[in-house]
Amino acid sequence: MTNICRKTRLAQSLELMKKQFPLEYSFYPTTYSLPHNIATFKTLFDSNGQSKTTFIVKPDGSAQGKGIFLTNKIEDVENRSMCCVAQQYIRNPLLIDKKKFDLRIYVLVTSCSPLRVYLFRDGLVRLCTEEYTRPNSSNLHDRCMHLTNYSVNKRSDKYERDGDESSAKLGSKRSIKWLLEMLAKERSEAESNEMWSKVGDICVMTIISILPTLRREYNSVFGKDSSSDVLGKSRCFEVLGVDILIDDGLRPYLIEVNHLPSWGTDSVIDEDIKSRVIAQALSAINVKARDRQRFEDAEKRQAQMRLGRKQNIAPDDTTLPNQNGDTNTGITSIVKSTRQPVFFDSNSAERRIRAIYERHAPEKISRVNYLLSRFRGYEEWLVLKVEEKYESKKSREEQKLDESSSSDDSDSSSSNDQEYNVHLDCNLEEERVLEDYDRIYPPISDRGRISASRYKEMERFVTEIDTKQQQRLLCPLQQVRSNHGDDTNHTPYSITSRGDGWIGGNVHIRAAKKDSKVICPPTKKQVEFADRLTRGYSVGDVEHDNSTLEKKSRILQNDHLIFEEVNPFYQLIDRVRQSRELSKEVRQRAEKKLNRRTIGGTALKQQVIDLDLESPFIEIDESSKFNTKKEYRVLG
């Protein structure tokens, strides 16, 4: 729940949802995460650093009103290094006895998959100790006027404590039941009920904004396929303290969410409300005193099964008798080491292994006796390993279901209907135990302003956004980039052009690589042609017919001869020949163009110039052609 209990993360999650659902998520005041949004935040101030809007600045991880202040100057938050949020101050809050107040709402989350949320019908109304006036330069730093935190106002001399239930209506801390009754008298009962239904919608939409992250954290701890003692029961719960502020138009605003609300009981009203919140929440989750011991015993059994040892721990429902002969069902019995170990029937193991081999591996039936003799004393472990190898988990469950329901064939409902009925039974059981809670999700048809289909749209949207974020974080950059040249068929929220190297977005499953083409070794003629090309000569002097171009070459791959239809080197020869013909055509066109320029003009005549010079004739002496020194004579 840290994603909504941290103020910066809460602001980011709600702002993201507000872009897609602006009407539903308008319950959160405009908030800026600093220093991340400091540039946008500075635009709200003038050249002198002043703003007409008052902002309340809260540190990211603080509690009990520590570090909170009001400001309308940029210099107060400009140089702050720690993370904080600057929230627009609500100037027209609803007042009780001319004092500002807020509501502490208690929300119980019993399951995240599927999501089940309950709202406590009562809560605390926390009043300030100073009469409220709109913030100005004189009262901007009066914390007891603008902050409703109990830790801030209890130190004031004007704080009124409630000594008994009769004075609870007059103290600085009152109940929400009293507030709803007061609003029903002063305004109307319809307006009071509508305001309370809006509070429930705010709690649900806040949790939906981080629902994928919440489910991922749950699965990381308990596993995706983890099952508790009863199907549909969650293995954890959370009681959130949600702070709500109401304006003079009875419009609720979300202030913050606390995952560790205060459970101190300094007054009678604290003890009355908080005791009911905790007692009913613990009753709904069905916690027993022996659950921890049962969990530890189950872990030991799994460890021994992994190591292939005999099982010496008694089952969960084993009980030991007292001296009087009675059994203590509430105390877990621990079997001492002197007790005889529980062996597995080797005959049943042989039958089960043979049945599995007959369905999946008939050729291994002859090895059953050898396996049983080798793993004597570990027959149960052997059967489990064989089942894990050859049978899926689903088939094993179906087989057990068929064996258990052989006596009653009429009861054959589908697994989906059974799971739905179990979840429905869990909801009915929780609603029966939670007397002072109202179920707000899954929504009830006659309550709330937002329909179930609209909630489903919110869940789909936040799931798509979370999936994209996880792919950007987990997929390497070279796999995130698209492998296709055309990347125009994508939308701002689509993921079709990212992660093409992965299957279904799973980073642990790679797509099968295509077989790369094996390049054959060059032939003798290819080597000769390549040598001519490197020397600057053309290979066009050698005539090639179609049969030569379609000559097949053999390559060796995995000790098999594979033929290539067309040798790629001959394609290179064709390209070289085409380039030569193209250059020849270009040269001919250039010569024709040059000849056209001479038409109609005076052609140049060839002239021979005779300089009357006699060139000497050099004769080589043939007699001395085998000598190292040759004699040359000039004749004439």
Secondary structure as UniProt FT lines:
FT   HELIX           2..5
FT   HELIX           7..20
FT   TURN            22..27
FT   STRAND          31..34
FT   TURN            35..37
FT   HELIX           38..42
FT   TURN            43..44
FT   TURN            47..48
FT   STRAND          50..59
FT   TURN            60..61
FT   TURN            64..67
FT   STRAND          69..73
FT   HELIX           75..78
FT   STRAND          84..88
FT   STRAND          95..96
FT   TURN            97..98
FT   STRAND          99..112
FT   TURN            113..114
FT   STRAND          115..131
FT   TURN            137..141
FT   HELIX           143..146
FT   HELIX           150..153
FT   TURN            154..155
FT   TURN            157..158
FT   HELIX           166..169
FT   STRAND          173..175
FT   HELIX           176..186
FT   HELIX           189..208
FT   TURN            209..210
FT   HELIX           211..222
FT   TURN            224..225
FT   TURN            231..232
FT   STRAND          238..247
FT   TURN            248..249
FT   STRAND          252..258
FT   HELIX           268..284
FT   TURN            285..286
FT   TURN            289..290
FT   HELIX           291..307
FT   TURN            316..317
FT   TURN            323..324
FT   TURN            329..330
FT   TURN            337..338
FT   HELIX           346..360
FT   HELIX           362..367
FT   HELIX           368..374
FT   TURN            375..377
FT   HELIX           379..390
FT   HELIX           393..404
FT   TURN            409..410
FT   HELIX           415..433
FT   TURN            435..436
FT   STRAND          437..441
FT   TURN            445..446
FT   HELIX           452..474
FT   HELIX           477..480
FT   TURN            492..493
FT   TURN            496..497
FT   TURN            500..501
FT   STRAND          502..503
FT   TURN            504..505
FT   STRAND          506..510
FT   HELIX           524..535
FT   TURN            540..541
FT   HELIX           546..549
FT   STRAND          553..557
FT   TURN            558..559
FT   STRAND          560..564
FT   HELIX           568..598
FT   TURN            599..600
FT   STRAND          617..620
FT   HELIX           622..624
FT   TURN            625..626
FT   STRAND          632..635
//
